[in-house]
Structures are given as structure tokens and as C-alpha cells.
Amino acid sequence: MEKDAIVIAVGQIVDLNDNKSYVITEIVNYNNSRYCYLIEVDAEENVKDTYLIAKEIIVDGDVYLLDIEDQAEYTAVLQLFKDALL
């Protein structure tokens, strides 16, 4: 039996491997991949001053948010977020 892929969405709170929680504030597409703009939140879901941009990867129906290691890719995606948020 095939399991359904988990879908992430704007407004969703996710826990990452750094043991911190983040709210997804925006999602953009670039080169056939999805990228999330994340802002750290505390236990009461108050916004903190840490943000991340992560690439969504789906493996066997499981969703992973990974760091962007390629600087050119990161710069291009950051510009898309700037355009979307302004």
C-alpha cells in the first residue's frame, strides 16, 4: 500500500533537527523544487529573530526540509522570496 505524501503549507509549524520550531511563512518554486521561508517560534508560537530558507525534499512520501548548500541557488531563491514578500 502506497502512503500519502505529507504536504507542507504556509502557516504550518515544523520542528527541525536543530530542536527548534519554525513557522512556514512563504513557499516559492524554483527549478522544479519548492523552497520554504521559515521563522523560528518559541513554545507559545511567538516569532523570534531567526529565519531560514530550506529546500523541500520528498522521499518515499516523507517530507524533509534541507539546507541549501549551493550559494547561487540560495541567492536565486532569496530573491524570489524578496519579490514575493514585497
C-alpha positions as CSV (number, residue, x, y, z in Angstrom):
1,M,0.0,0.0,0.0
2,E,1.3,3.4,-1.0
3,K,1.3,6.0,1.7
4,D,0.1,9.6,1.0
5,A,2.7,12.2,0.7
6,I,2.7,14.8,3.5
7,V,2.1,18.3,2.3
8,I,3.6,21.3,3.9
9,A,1.8,24.7,3.8
10,V,2.2,28.3,4.8
11,G,1.3,28.8,8.4
12,Q,2.4,25.3,9.4
13,I,4.8,24.9,12.3
14,V,7.6,22.4,11.8
15,D,10.3,21.1,14.1
16,L,13.7,20.8,12.6
17,N,16.8,18.9,13.5
18,D,18.2,21.9,15.4
19,N,15.5,21.2,18.1
20,K,13.8,24.4,17.3
21,S,10.3,25.1,15.9
22,Y,9.7,27.3,12.8
23,V,6.6,28.6,11.1
24,I,6.5,28.4,7.3
25,T,5.7,32.0,6.1
26,E,6.1,31.6,2.4
27,I,6.7,28.9,-0.2
28,V,8.2,29.5,-3.7
29,N,9.1,27.3,-6.6
30,Y,12.5,27.4,-8.3
31,N,13.8,24.9,-10.9
32,N,11.0,22.3,-10.2
33,S,11.6,22.4,-6.4
34,R,9.8,24.0,-3.5
35,Y,11.5,26.3,-1.0
36,C,10.2,27.4,2.4
37,Y,10.9,30.7,4.2
38,L,10.9,29.8,7.9
39,I,10.9,31.9,11.0
40,E,11.7,30.5,14.4
41,V,9.0,30.5,17.0
42,D,9.1,29.8,20.7
43,A,6.8,27.4,22.7
44,E,4.0,29.9,22.7
45,E,4.4,30.4,18.9
46,N,5.8,33.9,19.3
47,V,8.1,34.9,16.4
48,K,11.8,35.1,17.2
49,D,14.6,36.8,15.1
50,T,16.0,33.7,13.4
51,Y,15.0,32.8,9.9
52,L,15.9,30.0,7.4
53,I,15.4,29.1,3.8
54,A,15.0,25.4,3.2
55,K,14.5,23.2,0.2
56,E,11.6,20.7,0.4
57,I,12.6,17.1,-0.5
58,I,10.1,14.2,-0.6
59,V,11.5,10.7,-0.2
60,D,9.0,7.8,-0.1
61,G,6.2,10.1,1.0
62,D,8.2,11.7,3.8
63,V,8.9,15.4,3.6
64,Y,12.3,16.8,4.6
65,L,13.5,20.4,4.7
66,L,17.1,20.7,3.9
67,D,19.7,23.5,4.0
68,I,20.6,25.0,0.6
69,E,24.4,24.4,0.2
70,D,24.8,26.0,-3.3
71,Q,25.3,29.7,-3.0
72,A,23.9,30.5,-6.4
73,E,20.8,28.5,-5.7
74,Y,20.4,30.2,-2.3
75,T,20.8,33.7,-3.8
76,A,18.2,33.0,-6.6
77,V,15.7,31.6,-4.1
78,L,16.3,34.5,-1.7
79,Q,15.5,37.0,-4.5
80,L,12.2,35.1,-5.2
81,F,11.2,35.4,-1.5
82,K,12.1,39.1,-1.5
83,D,9.9,39.6,-4.6
84,A,7.0,37.6,-3.1
85,L,7.1,39.4,0.2
86,L,7.4,43.0,-1.1
